[in-house]
Amino acid sequence: MLDFSDRNVMIIDRIQIKNDVGLLLFNFFPMFMKQFSEYMKVKEDLTILAPSAISNFRAIQNSFDQYAKGLPRMKFPLVSSEKMFESYRQKIFYVVG
């Protein structure tokens, strides 16, 4: 997560899981967002963004692709000091929460 709560934004940078892990993930991203929102007790005015490539694990990426269909997008450029994060290359993010 990248915390820009001073601007009412958080970015899910990446969800990384080794591809050789024997996991069967069904409906991962909707369940992740539900649990994340409940756990963090997300404020109503907090915008949660996600890049189009969110995971190296195919099942998670596929779940995200289905979840993101039709979601609005938002520009949120990152500055050069944040280039160590995968999301740095992304200029337009999905609004996932």
Secondary structure, 3 states (H helix, E strand, C coil): CEEEHHHCEEECCCECCCCCCCCCCCCHHHHHHHHHHHHHCCCCCCEEEECCCCECCHHHHHHHHHHHCCCCEEECCCCHHHCCCHHHHCCEEEECC
